[in-house]
Structure formats: structure tokens, C-alpha cells
């Protein structure tokens, strides 16, 4: 499970640099691949620059999903997965659809829904709302139909209401989720 560490140190990266980027963790004085045994998803900012990674366990490891730790360039609350590819479609369609996870975004884009982004398993934050506000005034939440998804939808709607001019924000109903 140390393939990434080995590969990057062979390419000349110092362990200290890899730790600062959140690619290595440290335990009891030893470094290890932070994302070992996981499928990694690059998380890009609006300009398409990789700022962090998300990862899903390939076995029964816990947690099932893991994001890069907070670093100088990665702030989970200030980025939306897929925003670099979705921004034009969000502007054109005047609607951003918010889902929970990486694979939800990938699947939506593969099926022609290019205006979809993910909050990466958390409720939408004020920073994420500000990013979307620069693209559209309409948001739709299409989060998982479970207790956590329902709670995140309600929190996301509340954050949106607090963050934006209420009259300027439309929240259409999507899959039974409503702003009422």
C-alpha cells in the first residue's frame, strides 16, 4: 500500500512536500500513503487546477470516503466537485444541480447532465454557494434519498437562504425535495 509514496519520492518529491499536499499521513514517526487501498478522484477548482483528492475505499476500510486533509490549497468547504467541467452548463441552463458524491457527478455528466456538481458528502457551505452564485441564481438539490441526504438538503437550503438574497434565488423541486 505504499505505491504512491514510492512513485512520487522516486520522481524527486520530498516526503515533507507530499505531507503538505495531503498525500502522505504520519503515524508514530512513519509516513504512509494517505489514500492507500482507495480509488482516487482529483478535485479541481473553477480553473481546472487540482487542489485535492477524494477517494473511495476499495475494500471494507473505514471511512468509506476520504478527502484530502485541509491544506494551504485544499479547503473542502470552498470547492465543488466537477465545477470546472460544469460551470459553462450551469451558466447556459441557469441551474446548478447539487449531488453528494464524485460518482454521482460522473454518472450525471456521462448521461448529458453537465450542470451537476457535488458538495462531497457535506451540506452546502456559504463558500460553495458564493461559487454557484457567480454562475446561476437557481439551485436544485438531488441528494441521496436517505436520512443523511434529507438532513443535508435541509441544511443546504437553509445555508442558501442565509447566503443569498431570498428573492433572487429559485429552488425548484427535484425528486420530491422542495424548499418549502
N, C-alpha and C positions, 0 to 999 in steps of 0.2 A: 503493500500500500503506500510506498514512498516514491512512486514513479514521477510525479510532477516535481517534487523536490529535487530528485536526481537529475531529471532532464534540464530544469532551469539553472541549477548550480553548474552543470556541465557547460551551459551556454554563457556562463560568466556572471550570473546574478548572485549576489551575496545573500546569505540566509537572512541577514538583517533587513535587506530590501524586500524580500519575499514576505517577511513578517509584517512590515509596514504596509504592504499591499493586501494583507489578509489572506495570503495563500498558504502560509505556514502558521501553525499554532505552536505553543510551547507548554510542556508539562515536565515538571521535575528536572528542569535544566536541559531537556532534549527537545528538538524541534520535530514536527511531524506535518504531513500533508493535511491541511485543514479540511479539505474536501475528499478525503480518501473514501473509496468504495461508493462514489456518487457520480451521477450524470450531471455535468456542469452546464449551466446556461449563462452566457455572457450578458451582463446587464449594461445597456448603453444609455448615455444621456441623450438629450434632444439632438445634439450634433453628431451622434453615432459613435462617440468615443466610449470605449469600455471603461466603466468606472467601478465595476464589481462583478460578482458572480452569485448566481443562485444555484442550488444543487439539490437533487433528489436522491435519496438512498436507493441503492440497487439491491439491498438485502433488507433485513429487519432492523437495521440500525435506527437509533433514535437520536435526534429528531428526524422525521421523515424528510422534511425540507429544511435547508440550511442556507442562509445568505452570508455574504461576506460580512465580517465584523465592521463596525463603524471605523472608517479611516479618514485621512485627510481628503481623499477623493470620493469616498463612498458614504452617502447618507441615505439609508433606506427610505427615510420619510420624505426625501426630496427627489425621488426618481420614480418613474413608472415603467414597468417592463413593457417593451415594444413601442415606446413613444417615438423613437427615431424612425420607425417604419410606419407608424400610424398617423403622425402629425398632419400629413397632407390630406389623407382621407377624412380625418376629423374636421379639418377646415372645410373641405368640399361638402361633406354630408351634414355639417353643422351639428354634429352629435359625437360624443365620446361614450363608448360603452366600456364600463369598468368590470373586469372579472377578477378572480382571485389569483390564479396561478399562471406559470410560464406555459404549460401545455395547453391551457385554455386559450391563451393568446395565439399560440402557434396554430392550433386547430382552427380557430376562427379565421385567421389570415389565409390558411390553406383553402378555406371554403368561401373566400371572397369578402369577408367582413374585415376590411383593413382598418377600420376605425376603432379597433379594440385594443385596450391596454390593461395591464394588471397592476393592482396595488400590492402584489406579492404577499398575499395572505393576511394583510393587516387592513384595518379600516382606513379609508382615505384620509390623508392628512391635509392640513392647511397648505403646506408647501406643494403637495401634489395638485390640490385644487387650483393654486395660482398658475401652475404649468398649464393645466387644462383651460383655465380662463383666458389665456392668451390665444387659444385656438377655437373655442366654442363657448356658448352660454348654455348648452343643453347636455345633460348627463343622464345616462341610464345605467343602473346597477343590475348586473346579471351574475350575482354571486351564487355560490353553491346553495342548493336547497336543503340546508341543514340548520341546526341551531346556531352554529358559529357564523354561517353565511347570513342568516337573518339578523343577527346582532350586528355584524359588520355593515350590513346595508343600512340599518337604522342609525348607527354611529356615523356612517359616511354621509347620509342625508343631513344629519344634524351639523356636521362639520361644514358641509357645503352651504347650508343656510346661514351659519355664523360667518363664513368666509366671504360670501358674495352678497351682492345686492339682491334681495329676495325677488324683486320684480323682474330682474334681468336674468334669472336662472329658471329654466324649464326642466322639469323632471318627469319625463314620460314614463308610463307604466311598462315594465318589461317582465314577462313571465310571472305575473302576479305580485311583483314588487312595486309598491306605489309610494309616493311621497306623502300620502295622507296619514 
